[in-house]
C-alpha cells in the first residue's frame, strides 16, 4: 500500500513538472517568463531522457496543456485562499485559518487529480522501455525523499543530556 502511494505521488510530482511546461508566468511575477522557461526545459529533459518521438512530444504537450487549462480556475481559487490564509495568520484568527484551510483541501485534491490523470494519459503513450525508465525515476525520487525525511527526523532529535 505504501509503495503504491509513493508511486502515485511520484507520478503526480512528475506530472506536475511536465504540466509546468505549459505554465504561463503569474501576473505581476517578479521573474516573467522564468517559470515557462524552466518548465520548457523540464519537458525537453524528460523528452531526451525518455527518447520521446516527435509524436509523443506533441501528445505530451497537448495532454499537459489541456490539464493546465482545466486546472486554471482551481489555481485562481487556491491563490485567493492562500492570500486569505496569510491575512488570517496575520490577524491570528484561528477560526478563519481552520475555515480557509478546510476550503482549500478539496481544491488541492482536484488539482492533484487533474495532474495525475494527465500523467496517466501521458504514461499510456509510452513504450514499455520508456515506462520502465519512468518507473525507475519515480522509485529513485521516492527513495531520496524517504532518505531525506529520515535524515531530517534523525537530525531534529536532540542528543541526550550529558553528551
C-alpha positions in Angstrom: 0.0 0.0 0.0 2.8 2.4 1.0 4.7 1.5 -2.2 1.6 2.2 -4.3 1.0 5.5 -2.7 4.7 6.5 -3.3 4.4 5.5 -6.9 1.2 7.6 -7.4 2.7 10.5 -5.5 5.8 10.3 -7.6 3.8 10.1 -10.8 1.8 13.2 -9.7 5.0 15.1 -9.0 6.4 14.1 -12.4 3.1 15.1 -14.0 3.2 18.4 -12.2 6.6 19.0 -13.6 5.5 18.1 -17.1 2.4 20.3 -16.7 4.6 23.2 -15.8 5.9 23.1 -19.3 2.7 24.8 -20.3 2.7 27.3 -17.5 2.4 31.0 -18.3 4.1 33.4 -15.8 1.9 34.5 -13.0 0.6 38.1 -13.3 2.9 40.6 -11.6 5.6 37.8 -11.4 8.9 39.2 -10.3 10.5 36.9 -12.9 8.3 37.0 -16.0 8.9 34.1 -18.3 11.1 32.3 -15.8 8.6 29.6 -15.0 7.8 28.9 -18.6 11.5 28.6 -19.5 12.2 26.3 -16.5 9.2 24.1 -17.3 10.0 24.0 -21.0 13.5 22.8 -20.2 11.9 20.2 -17.9 9.8 18.9 -20.8 12.9 18.9 -23.0 14.9 17.0 -20.4 12.1 14.5 -20.0 11.8 14.1 -23.7 15.6 13.5 -24.0 15.7 11.1 -21.0 12.8 9.0 -22.4 13.9 9.4 -26.0 10.3 10.5 -26.9 9.3 10.6 -30.6 8.1 13.9 -32.1 4.6 12.5 -31.9 4.9 11.6 -28.2 6.3 15.1 -27.5 3.3 16.7 -29.3 0.9 14.4 -27.4 2.6 15.3 -24.1 2.4 19.0 -24.8 -1.3 18.6 -25.7 -2.1 16.5 -22.7 -0.4 18.7 -20.2 -1.7 21.9 -21.9 -5.3 20.6 -21.5 -4.6 19.7 -17.9 -3.2 23.2 -17.3 -6.2 24.8 -18.9 -8.7 22.7 -16.8 -6.8 23.5 -13.6 -6.7 27.2 -14.3 -9.9 28.1 -12.3 -8.6 26.0 -9.4 -5.3 27.8 -9.4 -7.1 31.1 -9.2 -9.2 29.9 -6.2 -6.2 28.4 -4.5 -4.2 31.7 -5.0 -7.1 33.6 -3.4 -7.4 31.2 -0.5 -3.6 31.5 0.1 -3.9 35.2 0.3 -6.9 34.9 2.7 -5.0 32.4 4.8 -2.0 34.8 5.0 -4.3 37.5 6.2 -5.9 35.2 8.8 -2.5 34.3 10.1 -1.5 37.9 10.4 -4.8 38.6 12.3 -4.3 35.5 14.5 -7.8 34.3 13.6 -7.7 30.5 14.3 -11.3 30.1 13.2 -10.5 31.7 9.8 -7.4 29.6 9.4 -9.4 26.4 10.0 -12.2 27.5 7.7 -9.9 28.6 4.9 -7.6 25.5 5.2 -10.7 23.2 5.1 -12.0 25.0 2.0 -8.6 24.6 0.3 -8.4 20.8 0.7 -10.9 19.9 -2.0 -9.3 22.4 -4.4 -5.9 20.9 -3.8 -7.3 17.4 -4.2 -9.0 18.3 -7.5 -5.7 19.9 -8.8 -3.8 16.7 -7.8 -6.4 14.6 -9.6 -6.1 16.6 -12.8 -2.3 16.3 -12.7 -2.4 12.5 -12.0 -5.0 11.9 -14.8 -2.9 13.9 -17.2 0.2 11.9 -16.3 -1.8 8.6 -16.7 -2.8 9.7 -20.2 0.9 10.5 -21.0 2.1 7.3 -19.4 -0.2 5.3 -21.6 1.5 6.8 -24.7 4.9 5.4 -23.6 6.6 2.3 -24.8 7.4 -0.5 -22.3 11.1 0.7 -22.2 10.0 4.3 -21.6 7.6 3.2 -18.9 10.4 1.3 -17.2 12.6 4.4 -17.2 9.8 6.5 -15.7 9.2 3.8 -13.1 12.9 3.8 -12.2 12.9 7.6 -12.0 9.9 7.6 -9.7 11.4 4.9 -7.5 14.7 6.8 -7.2 12.9 10.0 -6.3 10.7 8.2 -3.7 13.9 6.6 -2.2 15.6 10.0 -2.0 12.5 11.5 -0.3 12.4 8.7 2.3 16.1 9.2 3.0 15.7 13.0 3.3 12.8 12.5 5.7 14.7 10.0 7.8 17.7 12.4 7.9 15.5 15.3 9.0 13.8 13.1 11.6 17.2 11.9 13.0 18.9 15.3 12.9 16.0 17.0 14.7 16.3 14.8 17.7 18.4 16.5 20.4 21.3 14.5 21.8 20.8 13.1 25.3 21.7 15.4 28.1 25.3 15.0 29.2 26.8 14.1 25.8 
